[in-house]
């Protein structure tokens, strides 16, 4: 199954399977383990990396909160069937905190074929808009200490590319 086929099935309301998505990610992305925070849950770089992969896939493809939850497939259904339970804390926290509750120390996925990074655009204006949107999304997933250096690096990159930093909106 291609990424496009997967996304089409997801958006058509088909029943999703978590392992199908993990297989798709493993076939199409380079993966680097990273610790991340999901609401009040701290995950190390050695635990819950399936969730990390899924969340980053969601960012790359700009999935909605509900689409991400459906990507968890049978695990999300298990949470719905046992709302008072304590299993699948990353799913439960994502239900509560959504995208705002997720913070990654570093990017987890980089697409291997037909990468979205480096960015491609048909004009400097489109490139700048795409670059700034991607920078804002990436920034939202970074931890505090990474953000300090990231702003310096992005400022330099934007100046070299001739991109206006006006639209970069870091949330402290």
N, C-alpha and C positions, 0 to 999 in steps of 0.2 A: 504494500500500500504506500502510495506517495503521500507527502505532506498535504498536498492539495486535496487528495481523496479523503484523507483523514479529517481535514478541516470541513470539507463538504458534508461528510457523514455527521460530524459533531453538530454542525449548524442546522442539519435537517432533523435533529432530534433523535438520531439513532442511539441505541444503547451502546455505551462505550466500555472498553476494557482497559484497565490501567496498564497491564503488561503489553498490550498492543502499542500503546503510546511510548512506553519505555523502549521497546524494540525499535520503533520508528526513530526515536531520538538517538539511540545507539548507532543506527545505520547512517544518520545524516549529520551528526554533530560530534565535535571533539568536546570531551567532558573533562572539567577540572573540578575536583571536590572543593567545596567551600563551606565554611560555617555560615549560618544565617539565623535571623530572628524572625519569628512568626508570632506577632502579638506579644504575649508574655512567655513564649516558649523559645528557649535557646537551643539550636541544633548545632552540633559540632560537624566538622568536615568528614567525620566517619559515620555519621548516622543520618537517616532519613534523606539520603541523597536522591532517592526516587522522587520525593516531593520537591527537592531543589531543582531537579531536571524539569519536572512538570511546570513549576512556577516560572522558571526562566523561559521555557517553551511558550508559556502564556504571554510573557512580556514580548518576546520576539514577534509573535503573531497577533499581538494586541487583543487577546481574548478578554471577554467580560468575566466578571467574578463567577457568574453561573456557568459559563462555558468551562472555566478552569475546574470548577467542582465536578462537572460532568466528566471531565477527563480522568478523574480519580475512579470512575466506573463503579465497580462492585464495592470498593472501599467507601465511597460516598454514599452508596445505597445502604451499607451497613450502619453508617452514622445516622442516616435518616430513619432507619428501622429501630435505632436505640438512641434517641435524643438525649437521654440522661446518662449514657455510658461514658467511659473514659478512654475508649480506643480511638486510634487515628487522630491524635491531638493536633497535627498540622491541618487536617481538614476542619476540625472543630474551630481552631483558632482563625483559619481563613474565613470561615462563615461569619465569625464575629468581627474580625479586624479588616478583612479584605486586603486589597493591594496596599493600603496605607500602613498595615502592620508588618509588611515584609521588608527586611533589610538584609542585603548580602554583603559580605566582606570583599568579594570579588566576583567577576562574571563566571558562570558555571559552564555555559554552552557557547560554542562558536561553530557556526554552520560550516560543514566541510565542502559541500557541493552547492554551487550557486549562492555563495555567501551574501548576506545582506551587509556585511562589513568586510572589506571597505565598501562604503556607500557608493551607489551609482545614481546619477541624475542627469537629465538631459539639458540642464542649464545651471548656471552658478546660483541663481535664486532658489531653484528646487533643491540643489545640493545643500545650500545653507539651511533651508527649512528642514530638510530631512536630517541633516547633521545635528541641528539644535534639538529637534524632537528626540532623536536617539540619545543625545547627551543627557537630556532631562530624564529620560526613562532609566538610563544606566545610573545616573546620580541618585535616583530614588532608592536604588538597591544597595548603595554603599554604606559602610559603617562610618562613624564620625572621623576616625583617624585617616581613613583613605580619602575622604572628601577634601581635606585640607590640601593635599598634594594634587588631587584631581583637578581642582579649580585652576591651579597654576598651569598644569599641563594643557588643559582645554583652552585656556586663554592663549597660550602660545600657538596651539594647533589652529585655532580660529583665525588668529592674525596671519599665520602663514598661508591659510586657505582664502583669506580675504572675506571671511564670514563675520557678520555683525553679531556680537555677543549680546545684544539687547534682549533677545528672546530667551537667553539662558536664565532660568528662574530657579536657582537652588533653594530648597526648602530646608531651613536650619532646624 
